[in-house]
Amino acid sequence: MYLDRDTASDEELVRHCSRSNPTRDVIHELDGGLSVIRISNDTVVKYGYGVAYEEFVSQQNAYDLIDKNVIRVPRVHRFFTYMHIGYIVMEYMDGNTLSSDWDSLSCQVIADVLAHFSGIRNEQPGPLSGGRACGLLWIEGDSISPTSSGDIERYFNTRQLRCHDKLAIQGHRFVLCHLDIAPRNIMRLKDGSFCLLDWASAGFYPRFFEICTLRLNAWTQVDFNSQVLCLLEGLSQDEENQAQLLQKAYYLAQKYVYNLPRRKRKKANHNNI
């Protein structure tokens, strides 16, 4: 049984998406984690503990900013929470992710998409949602909502990079960055176009932020992200230096912060603010 996204109540959507519903149409599901359930011919619901209002706003803004002829973004319709779980009601995209089926064409498409993003700019850096920053470059559990170059520089320079050269992003252009480019977040649609999913990490940052996350998500020299990197315009020497600092910050966080017990981790974060 399908539901009308405009008339169904929050409770009806929750019941329909529940694992106890034997008739639900599962598009994607992780054990104990994120689920995507189709509720009608043109609508799905993405839900899970990590699904937040910021992701809804970010995807809404991406939909408005990006040329649909370059890349599709699912249109979002509604957000609500139920029992601390976030639900996003959005457009259903008919296709398959590139997780097990990517080729040189799809790599070129994404390289062109990132070039398009570099032309979408903002005066100030920060998350596309205007709220809390999250994703690969930010320490999980930190609550930071940067709205200036200084906010971002202080975040990295007083934590992971205290004993190293300092990150400096002032003077760089702040362009649209997705920051989670990976085959699992890219769909090849039935009409031949492509769609980019999962906008939770997106924001306006220097272009080397995107390059850095592509590198961190590249596991071999022949995987998808590595091939995309080969097709992108190279970084200037200053941009490369800054990208190296971001990568260093990431690896230091993995080594020290995530190996601490939770109580000590909070103390370490507090002491470095």
C-alpha positions as CSV (number, residue, x, y, z in Angstrom):
1,M,0.0,0.0,0.0
2,Y,1.4,3.4,-1.0
3,L,0.9,6.7,0.9
4,D,0.2,10.3,-0.3
5,R,3.2,12.4,1.0
6,D,1.0,15.5,1.2
7,T,-1.8,14.0,3.3
8,A,-0.2,11.2,5.3
9,S,0.5,12.1,8.9
10,D,3.9,11.7,10.6
11,E,2.6,8.7,12.5
12,E,1.3,7.0,9.3
13,L,4.7,7.5,7.6
14,V,6.5,6.0,10.6
15,R,4.2,3.0,10.7
16,H,4.5,2.4,7.0
17,C,8.4,2.6,7.1
18,S,8.6,0.3,10.2
19,R,10.4,-3.0,9.8
20,S,7.3,-4.6,11.2
21,N,5.4,-3.6,8.0
22,P,5.6,-6.6,5.6
23,T,4.4,-4.6,2.6
24,R,6.9,-1.8,2.7
25,D,9.1,-1.2,-0.4
26,V,12.7,-1.2,0.7
27,I,15.1,0.7,-1.5
28,H,18.1,0.6,0.9
29,E,18.6,-0.6,4.5
30,L,21.4,-1.2,6.9
31,D,21.1,-3.4,10.0
32,G,20.3,-1.1,12.8
33,G,21.0,2.0,10.7
34,L,19.8,4.1,7.8
35,S,16.8,3.1,5.7
36,V,15.2,4.3,2.5
37,I,11.6,3.2,1.9
38,R,9.5,3.9,-1.1
39,I,6.1,5.2,-0.2
40,S,4.6,6.0,-3.6
41,N,5.5,6.0,-7.3
42,D,7.5,9.3,-6.9
43,T,8.4,9.5,-3.2
44,V,10.7,7.9,-0.7
45,V,11.4,8.3,3.0
46,K,15.0,8.3,4.3
47,Y,15.2,7.8,8.0
48,G,17.6,6.9,10.8
49,Y,19.3,8.2,14.0
50,G,21.8,10.2,11.9
51,V,19.3,11.9,9.7
52,A,19.1,15.5,10.8
53,Y,17.2,18.7,9.9
54,E,20.5,20.2,8.6
55,E,20.6,17.5,5.9
56,F,17.1,18.4,4.8
57,V,18.0,22.1,4.5
58,S,21.3,21.3,2.8
59,Q,19.6,19.2,0.1
60,Q,16.9,21.7,-0.4
61,N,19.5,24.4,-1.0
62,A,21.5,22.2,-3.3
63,Y,18.3,21.5,-5.3
64,D,17.8,25.3,-5.7
65,L,21.4,26.1,-6.6
66,I,22.5,23.4,-9.0
67,D,21.8,23.2,-12.7
68,K,19.6,20.1,-13.2
69,N,21.1,19.6,-16.7
70,V,24.5,19.0,-15.0
71,I,23.4,16.7,-12.1
72,R,20.1,15.8,-10.5
73,V,19.4,16.3,-6.8
74,P,16.3,14.7,-5.2
75,R,13.8,17.3,-4.2
76,V,12.9,17.3,-0.5
77,H,9.4,17.7,0.6
78,R,9.3,17.4,4.4
79,F,11.3,16.7,7.6
80,F,10.1,15.4,11.0
81,T,11.5,13.5,13.9
82,Y,9.8,10.6,15.8
83,M,11.4,9.0,18.9
84,H,14.7,10.8,18.2
85,I,14.8,9.4,14.6
86,G,14.9,11.8,11.7
87,Y,12.8,11.4,8.6
88,I,13.2,13.1,5.2
89,V,10.5,12.8,2.7
90,M,11.9,13.3,-0.8
91,E,11.7,12.6,-4.5
92,Y,12.2,9.0,-5.7
93,M,15.0,8.7,-8.3
94,D,14.6,5.7,-10.6
95,G,18.1,4.2,-11.1
96,N,21.0,2.4,-9.4
97,T,24.0,3.7,-7.5
98,L,27.5,3.3,-9.0
99,S,28.6,1.1,-6.0
100,S,29.1,-1.9,-8.3
101,D,28.8,-0.4,-11.8
102,W,30.9,2.7,-12.6
103,D,32.9,3.4,-15.8
104,S,35.0,6.1,-17.3
105,L,31.9,8.0,-18.4
106,S,30.6,8.3,-14.9
107,C,34.0,9.5,-13.7
108,Q,34.0,12.2,-16.3
109,V,30.5,13.2,-15.4
110,I,31.4,13.7,-11.7
111,A,34.6,15.6,-12.7
112,D,32.3,18.0,-14.7
113,V,29.9,18.2,-11.8
114,L,32.7,19.3,-9.5
115,A,33.8,21.9,-12.1
116,H,30.2,23.2,-12.1
117,F,30.3,23.4,-8.3
118,S,33.4,25.5,-8.4
119,G,31.4,28.2,-10.1
120,I,28.8,28.3,-7.3
121,R,30.2,30.6,-4.7
122,N,29.4,32.3,-1.4
123,E,31.0,35.2,0.4
124,Q,31.4,33.2,3.7
125,P,32.3,29.6,4.3
126,G,30.3,27.1,6.2
127,P,27.7,24.3,5.9
128,L,25.2,24.5,3.2
129,S,22.5,24.2,5.8
130,G,23.7,27.2,7.8
131,G,23.9,24.9,10.8
132,R,26.2,22.3,12.3
133,A,29.2,21.0,10.3
134,C,29.5,17.2,9.9
135,G,31.2,14.7,7.8
136,L,34.7,13.3,7.2
137,L,36.7,16.4,8.1
138,W,35.0,17.1,11.4
139,I,35.4,15.1,14.6
140,E,32.2,13.1,15.3
141,G,30.4,14.6,18.3
142,D,31.8,18.1,18.0
143,S,29.2,20.8,17.8
144,I,30.5,23.5,15.5
145,S,28.5,25.8,13.2
146,P,31.1,27.8,11.4
147,T,30.1,31.0,9.7
148,S,33.5,32.6,9.0
149,S,37.1,31.7,7.9
150,G,38.2,32.4,11.5
151,D,35.8,29.8,12.9
152,I,37.1,27.1,10.6
153,E,40.8,28.0,11.1
154,R,40.4,28.0,14.9
155,Y,38.7,24.6,14.8
156,F,41.6,22.9,13.1
157,N,44.5,25.1,14.4
158,T,43.6,24.7,18.1
159,R,42.9,21.0,17.9
160,Q,44.6,18.6,15.5
161,L,47.2,21.1,14.1
162,R,48.4,22.7,17.4
163,C,52.0,21.7,16.8
164,H,52.1,22.0,13.0
165,D,51.7,24.7,10.3
166,K,48.4,26.5,10.5
167,L,45.5,26.1,8.1
168,A,44.7,29.5,6.4
169,I,41.6,29.7,4.2
170,Q,41.2,33.5,4.1
171,G,41.8,34.7,0.6
172,H,40.5,31.5,-1.0
173,R,37.2,31.4,-2.9
174,F,34.4,29.5,-1.1
175,V,32.7,27.2,-3.6
176,L,30.1,24.6,-3.3
177,C,31.6,21.3,-2.0
178,H,29.7,18.0,-1.6
179,L,32.4,16.4,0.6
180,D,31.1,12.9,0.4
181,I,31.7,12.0,-3.3
182,A,31.6,8.2,-3.5
183,P,29.9,5.6,-5.8
184,R,27.3,4.8,-3.2
185,N,26.1,8.5,-3.3
186,I,25.9,8.7,-7.1
187,M,23.0,7.2,-9.2
188,R,22.8,6.5,-12.9
189,L,19.1,7.1,-13.7
190,K,17.0,5.1,-16.2
191,D,17.0,8.2,-18.5
192,G,20.8,8.2,-18.7
193,S,21.2,11.2,-16.4
194,F,23.0,11.2,-13.0
195,C,21.9,12.0,-9.5
196,L,24.0,13.0,-6.4
197,L,22.7,11.9,-3.0
198,D,23.5,12.6,0.7
199,W,24.1,16.3,1.1
200,A,24.7,16.2,4.9
201,S,28.3,17.2,4.6
202,A,28.0,19.8,1.9
203,G,28.9,23.5,2.3
204,F,30.9,26.4,0.9
205,Y,34.6,25.9,1.4
206,P,37.9,26.3,-0.6
207,R,38.1,23.8,-3.5
208,F,40.9,21.9,-1.8
209,F,38.4,20.7,0.8
210,E,36.7,18.6,-1.9
211,I,40.0,17.4,-3.2
212,C,41.0,16.4,0.3
213,T,37.9,14.3,0.9
214,L,38.2,12.7,-2.5
215,R,41.7,11.6,-1.6
216,L,40.7,10.3,1.8
217,N,38.0,8.2,0.2
218,A,40.3,6.8,-2.5
219,W,41.5,3.3,-1.4
220,T,43.5,2.3,-4.5
221,Q,45.0,4.0,-7.5
222,V,42.4,2.6,-9.8
223,D,39.2,3.1,-7.8
224,F,36.4,5.6,-8.6
225,N,37.7,8.6,-6.6
226,S,41.2,8.2,-7.9
227,Q,40.0,8.3,-11.5
228,V,37.9,11.4,-10.7
229,L,40.9,13.1,-9.2
230,C,42.9,12.5,-12.3
231,L,40.3,14.4,-14.3
232,L,40.2,17.5,-12.1
233,E,42.1,20.7,-12.5
234,G,45.2,20.6,-10.3
235,L,45.7,22.6,-7.2
236,S,48.0,25.6,-6.8
237,Q,51.0,25.1,-4.5
238,D,49.3,27.0,-1.7
239,E,46.1,25.0,-2.2
240,E,48.2,21.8,-2.1
241,N,49.8,22.8,1.1
242,Q,46.5,23.5,2.7
243,A,45.0,20.2,1.5
244,Q,48.0,18.4,3.1
245,L,47.2,20.2,6.4
246,L,43.6,19.1,6.2
247,Q,44.7,15.5,5.6
248,K,47.1,15.7,8.5
249,A,44.3,17.0,10.7
250,Y,42.1,14.0,9.7
251,Y,44.8,11.4,10.4
252,L,45.7,13.0,13.7
253,A,42.0,12.9,14.7
254,Q,41.8,9.2,13.8
255,K,45.0,8.4,15.7
256,Y,44.3,10.3,18.9
257,V,40.7,11.4,19.3
258,Y,38.9,8.3,18.3
259,N,41.2,6.1,20.4
260,L,40.2,7.9,23.6
261,P,37.5,6.6,25.9
262,R,34.4,8.8,25.4
263,R,34.9,10.6,28.8
264,K,38.5,11.4,28.1
265,R,37.6,12.4,24.5
266,K,35.2,15.1,25.8
267,K,37.9,16.4,28.2
268,A,40.5,16.5,25.4
269,N,38.1,18.4,23.1
270,H,37.3,20.9,25.9
271,N,40.9,21.5,26.7
272,N,41.7,22.3,23.1
273,I,38.9,24.8,22.6
